[in-house]
């Protein structure tokens, strides 16, 4: 069984949530069936998707602007009149699949998703594992490593890297370092410490429980095998309200700083995901990593990594080899693209800086 969680961004405040609600905040335009996800894992084409083409596939659509994490089903003034119930939707969809689509008979489940769906993969994995004890469940979040931790010398690793305005000014900070900001964002979703991974929460300072929303802090405590698919230079993170990098620098000085910032962010992503390379977390199956040196979002279908002395490796085929434990290409289950500089070097045109 393949469960693919759709992406599509998120909203952070009343203005952006109002726009979201107008454009995406309804299921009224959803179709009864889907042709599959853009990455090609939940499609029935056995030429492009040989490992999973005969799986039962369910595509979870997205209209809640919360990374599929929310438990808030009651509109209020605090939520500007909207509800944020992404996790509750996921639970309801899974139970419907059990009742009508045979999910309860699954022997293997791959939970995957891209962008906000990658975030949702991290957020809903523990619940899915608890719901189906004894089932072989593995996860493959795509472009969902939100966020890499700040590098040493920048901020504490409960925070992502400093945003560009702070970086350019030679200071440190971002929207999440504003006192109370992370807690307020989760309060809108009705996400509390009790909703997060208990081992992760226990490993944090009591007042920093909210850090377990981040992939960097959550990852070490996930029990299910996981295959991380992430761009080293995620443009959504770099250009969004979190990174605040200008797409059109005002002058040569700012342009040079943008380049330095992009290089720094790639270093933060390498440093953050390196914990996967260092620890197996006691799992029966080693976690996998596909980290191309790519300036893009999400991880595009054609992107490959070419290790020294080998041909180009596609994450779709490596994921299948890893998931079914065939291990014909086990030496490539953990790939970090190496470059001569700290800037994006993957040859795919869409990966260029």
C-alpha positions as CSV (number, residue, x, y, z in Angstrom):
1,X,0.0,0.0,0.0
2,X,1.4,3.4,-0.9
3,X,-0.1,6.5,0.8
4,X,1.0,9.7,-0.8
5,X,0.4,13.0,1.0
6,X,0.1,16.0,-1.3
7,X,2.0,19.2,-0.8
8,X,1.1,22.8,-1.6
9,X,2.6,25.2,0.8
10,X,1.1,26.7,4.0
11,X,0.0,29.9,5.6
12,X,1.4,31.8,8.6
13,X,-0.8,34.7,9.4
14,X,-4.2,36.1,8.8
15,X,-3.3,37.7,5.4
16,X,-1.6,34.6,4.0
17,X,-4.3,32.3,5.4
18,X,-7.1,34.4,3.8
19,X,-5.4,34.0,0.4
20,X,-4.9,30.3,1.0
21,X,-8.5,29.8,1.9
22,X,-9.6,31.6,-1.3
23,X,-7.3,29.6,-3.5
24,X,-6.9,26.1,-1.9
25,X,-9.0,25.9,1.3
26,X,-11.8,23.8,0.0
27,X,-12.4,20.2,-1.1
28,X,-15.2,21.3,-3.5
29,X,-12.9,21.0,-6.6
30,X,-11.4,17.7,-5.6
31,X,-11.8,14.8,-8.1
32,X,-13.0,11.4,-7.1
33,X,-9.8,9.8,-8.4
34,X,-6.2,11.0,-9.0
35,X,-3.7,10.2,-11.7
36,X,-1.0,10.0,-9.0
37,X,1.7,12.2,-7.5
38,X,4.2,14.2,-9.4
39,X,7.1,12.2,-8.2
40,X,5.8,9.0,-9.8
41,X,5.7,6.7,-6.7
42,X,1.9,6.4,-6.6
43,X,1.3,5.7,-10.3
44,X,0.5,2.5,-12.1
45,X,3.1,3.0,-14.9
46,X,5.4,0.0,-14.5
47,X,8.0,1.5,-16.9
48,X,8.6,4.6,-14.8
49,X,7.5,3.0,-11.5
50,X,8.6,-0.6,-11.5
51,X,8.6,-1.2,-7.8
52,X,5.3,0.3,-6.8
53,X,3.2,0.3,-9.9
54,X,1.1,-2.7,-8.7
55,X,0.6,-1.3,-5.2
56,X,-2.7,-0.1,-3.9
57,X,-2.2,3.7,-3.9
58,X,-4.1,6.4,-2.1
59,X,-3.4,10.1,-2.7
60,X,-4.2,12.3,0.3
61,X,-5.2,15.8,-1.0
62,X,-4.4,19.0,0.8
63,X,-6.6,22.0,1.8
64,X,-5.7,22.8,5.4
65,X,-2.5,24.9,5.1
66,X,-0.9,23.2,8.1
67,X,1.5,20.6,6.7
68,X,-1.1,17.9,7.5
69,X,-0.4,18.5,11.2
70,X,-3.4,20.3,12.7
71,X,-5.8,19.0,15.3
72,X,-8.0,22.1,15.2
73,X,-11.5,21.4,14.0
74,X,-13.2,24.4,15.6
75,X,-13.1,27.8,13.9
76,X,-12.4,30.7,16.3
77,X,-11.1,34.3,16.4
78,X,-7.7,32.9,17.2
79,X,-7.8,31.0,13.8
80,X,-9.3,33.9,11.9
81,X,-12.5,31.9,11.4
82,X,-10.9,28.9,9.8
83,X,-10.0,25.3,10.9
84,X,-6.7,23.6,10.6
85,X,-7.3,19.9,10.9
86,X,-4.7,18.2,8.6
87,X,-3.8,15.4,11.0
88,X,-7.5,14.8,11.8
89,X,-8.2,14.5,8.1
90,X,-5.3,12.0,7.7
91,X,-6.7,9.9,10.5
92,X,-10.2,10.0,8.9
93,X,-8.8,9.1,5.5
94,X,-6.9,6.1,6.9
95,X,-9.9,4.8,8.7
96,X,-12.0,5.1,5.5
97,X,-9.3,3.2,3.6
98,X,-9.5,0.5,6.2
99,X,-13.3,0.3,5.9
100,X,-13.6,0.4,2.1
101,X,-10.2,0.0,0.4
102,X,-8.4,-2.9,2.2
103,X,-5.8,-1.0,4.1
104,X,-6.4,-3.2,7.1
105,X,-5.1,-6.2,5.1
106,X,-1.8,-4.5,4.0
107,X,1.4,-6.3,4.8
108,X,3.6,-3.4,3.8
109,X,2.8,0.4,3.8
110,X,4.9,3.1,2.3
111,X,4.0,6.6,3.7
112,X,5.3,9.3,1.4
113,X,4.6,12.8,0.3
114,X,6.2,15.9,-1.1
115,X,6.8,19.4,0.3
116,X,4.0,20.0,2.8
117,X,3.2,16.3,2.2
118,X,6.8,15.5,3.2
119,X,6.2,17.5,6.4
120,X,3.0,15.5,6.8
121,X,4.9,12.3,6.4
122,X,7.1,13.2,9.4
123,X,4.1,14.4,11.4
124,X,1.8,11.4,10.8
125,X,4.3,8.5,10.8
126,X,4.2,7.7,14.5
127,X,0.4,7.6,14.5
128,X,0.4,5.3,11.5
129,X,2.9,2.9,13.1
130,X,0.8,2.8,16.3
131,X,-2.4,2.2,14.2
132,X,-1.0,-0.8,12.4
133,X,1.2,-2.8,14.8
134,X,3.1,-5.6,13.1
135,X,2.8,-4.1,9.6
136,X,6.0,-3.3,7.8
137,X,5.7,0.5,7.6
138,X,8.4,2.6,6.0
139,X,8.4,6.3,5.2
140,X,9.9,8.4,2.4
141,X,9.4,12.1,2.9
142,X,10.3,14.2,-0.2
143,X,11.4,17.8,0.3
144,X,10.0,17.6,3.9
145,X,13.1,18.2,6.0
146,X,11.8,21.4,7.5
147,X,14.1,22.7,8.8
148,X,17.8,22.0,8.9
149,X,19.2,23.2,12.2
150,X,21.3,26.4,12.3
151,X,25.0,25.8,12.0
152,X,27.2,26.1,15.1
153,X,28.0,29.8,15.6
154,X,24.6,30.9,14.2
155,X,21.7,29.9,16.4
156,X,20.8,27.1,18.8
157,X,19.9,23.9,16.9
158,X,16.3,24.2,17.9
159,X,16.1,26.9,15.3
160,X,16.6,26.9,11.5
161,X,19.4,29.0,10.1
162,X,19.2,32.8,10.5
163,X,17.1,34.5,7.7
164,X,18.8,36.6,5.1
165,X,18.1,40.0,6.6
166,X,19.9,39.0,9.8
167,X,22.7,37.3,7.8
168,X,23.3,40.3,5.7
169,X,23.4,42.6,8.7
170,X,25.9,40.3,10.5
171,X,23.4,39.3,13.2
172,X,21.5,36.2,14.1
173,X,17.7,35.5,14.2
174,X,14.6,34.6,12.2
175,X,10.8,34.5,12.7
176,X,11.1,31.5,15.0
177,X,13.4,33.2,17.4
178,X,10.8,35.8,18.2
179,X,9.6,34.9,21.8
180,X,6.4,32.9,21.8
181,X,6.2,32.6,18.0
182,X,6.6,28.8,17.6
183,X,4.2,28.1,20.4
184,X,1.6,30.5,19.0
185,X,1.8,28.9,15.5
186,X,1.2,25.4,17.0
187,X,-1.6,26.7,19.3
188,X,-3.6,27.7,16.2
189,X,-3.3,24.0,15.1
190,X,-4.0,22.8,18.6
191,X,-0.8,20.9,18.6
192,X,0.6,20.4,22.1
193,X,3.5,18.5,23.5
194,X,1.2,15.5,24.0
195,X,0.7,15.3,20.2
196,X,4.4,15.0,19.5
197,X,6.9,12.2,19.7
198,X,7.3,11.5,23.5
199,X,10.9,10.5,23.3
200,X,11.7,13.7,21.4
201,X,9.8,15.9,23.8
202,X,11.6,14.2,26.8
203,X,15.0,15.0,25.2
204,X,14.3,18.8,25.0
205,X,14.1,21.4,27.7
206,X,10.5,21.5,29.0
207,X,9.9,25.0,27.5
208,X,11.3,23.9,24.1
209,X,9.0,20.9,23.4
210,X,7.8,22.7,20.3
211,X,11.2,21.9,18.7
212,X,10.0,18.4,18.0
213,X,8.0,19.7,15.2
214,X,11.2,20.1,13.2
215,X,12.6,17.2,11.2
216,X,16.1,17.9,12.7
217,X,14.9,17.2,16.3
218,X,12.2,14.6,15.5
219,X,14.2,12.4,13.2
220,X,16.4,10.6,15.8
221,X,13.3,9.4,17.7
222,X,11.3,7.9,14.8
223,X,11.1,4.1,15.1
224,X,10.1,3.3,11.5
225,X,12.7,3.0,8.8
226,X,12.8,6.3,6.8
227,X,14.3,7.3,3.4
228,X,15.0,11.0,3.3
229,X,14.7,12.6,-0.1
230,X,15.8,16.3,0.1
231,X,17.5,19.0,-2.0
232,X,20.6,20.3,-0.4
233,X,19.5,23.8,-1.3
234,X,15.7,23.8,-0.9
235,X,14.5,27.0,-2.6
236,X,11.2,26.9,-0.7
237,X,13.1,27.3,2.5
238,X,15.6,29.8,1.2
239,X,13.1,32.1,-0.6
240,X,10.1,31.8,1.7
241,X,9.2,33.8,4.8
242,X,11.7,31.7,6.7
243,X,14.8,32.5,4.6
244,X,13.6,35.8,3.1
245,X,16.2,35.8,0.4
246,X,15.5,38.4,-2.3
247,X,15.1,36.9,-5.8
248,X,16.3,40.2,-7.3
249,X,19.2,41.5,-5.2
250,X,19.3,45.3,-5.0
251,X,23.0,45.7,-5.8
252,X,26.2,43.7,-6.2
253,X,26.8,43.6,-2.4
254,X,23.5,42.0,-1.8
255,X,24.0,39.6,-4.7
256,X,27.3,38.5,-3.2
257,X,25.6,38.0,0.2
258,X,22.8,36.0,-1.4
259,X,25.4,33.6,-2.8
260,X,27.1,33.3,0.5
261,X,23.8,32.7,2.2
262,X,22.8,29.9,-0.3
263,X,26.2,28.3,0.4
264,X,25.6,28.5,4.1
265,X,22.1,27.0,3.8
266,X,23.4,24.0,1.9
267,X,26.0,23.5,4.6
268,X,23.3,23.6,7.3
269,X,21.3,21.0,5.3
270,X,24.3,18.7,5.0
271,X,25.1,19.1,8.7
272,X,21.5,18.5,9.8
273,X,20.9,15.4,7.7
274,X,24.4,14.0,8.5
275,X,22.9,12.6,11.8
276,X,21.3,9.9,9.6
277,X,24.7,8.9,8.3
278,X,26.1,8.6,11.8
279,X,23.3,6.7,13.6
280,X,21.1,3.7,12.8
281,X,18.9,4.3,15.8
282,X,18.6,0.6,16.4
283,X,16.4,-0.1,13.3
284,X,16.2,-3.4,11.6
285,X,16.6,-1.6,8.2
286,X,19.1,1.2,7.8
287,X,17.6,4.6,7.0
288,X,18.3,6.0,3.5
289,X,19.3,9.4,2.3
290,X,19.2,11.0,-1.2
291,X,20.7,14.5,-1.0
292,X,21.5,16.1,-4.4
293,X,23.3,19.3,-4.6
294,X,20.3,20.9,-6.2
295,X,18.8,24.4,-5.9
296,X,15.1,23.5,-6.3
297,X,11.9,22.5,-4.6
298,X,10.7,19.8,-4.5
299,X,13.0,17.0,-5.5
300,X,12.3,16.8,-9.2
301,X,11.6,13.5,-10.9
302,X,14.7,13.5,-13.3
303,X,17.3,14.4,-10.6
304,X,20.0,11.8,-10.2
305,X,23.3,11.6,-8.2
306,X,26.4,10.1,-9.9
307,X,28.7,8.5,-7.3
308,X,32.4,8.2,-8.1
309,X,33.0,5.2,-10.3
310,X,29.3,4.5,-10.9
311,X,26.5,5.6,-13.2
312,X,23.6,8.0,-12.4
313,X,21.4,6.9,-9.5
314,X,17.7,7.7,-9.4
315,X,16.0,8.0,-6.0
316,X,12.8,6.4,-7.3
317,X,14.7,3.1,-8.1
318,X,16.8,3.3,-5.0
319,X,13.7,3.8,-2.9
320,X,12.1,0.6,-4.3
321,X,15.3,-1.4,-3.7
322,X,15.5,-0.1,-0.2
323,X,11.7,-0.5,0.6
324,X,11.5,-4.1,-0.5
325,X,14.9,-4.9,1.1
326,X,16.3,-6.4,-2.2
327,X,19.5,-4.4,-1.5
328,X,20.8,-4.9,-5.0
329,X,22.1,-1.3,-4.8
330,X,22.6,-1.1,-1.0
331,X,25.8,0.8,-1.5
332,X,23.8,3.7,-2.9
333,X,21.1,3.8,-0.3
334,X,22.8,6.8,1.3
335,X,23.9,9.3,-1.3
336,X,25.1,12.9,-0.6
337,X,26.2,14.6,-3.8
338,X,29.8,16.0,-3.5
339,X,30.8,19.3,-5.1
340,X,34.1,21.2,-5.6
341,X,32.6,24.2,-3.9
342,X,29.8,24.8,-1.4
343,X,27.4,25.9,-4.2
344,X,24.8,23.7,-6.1
345,X,26.5,21.5,-8.7
346,X,24.0,19.0,-9.8
347,X,24.0,19.1,-13.7
348,X,20.2,19.1,-14.1
349,X,19.2,22.5,-15.5
350,X,16.5,23.0,-12.9
351,X,19.1,22.5,-10.1
352,X,21.3,25.4,-11.1
353,X,21.7,28.4,-8.8
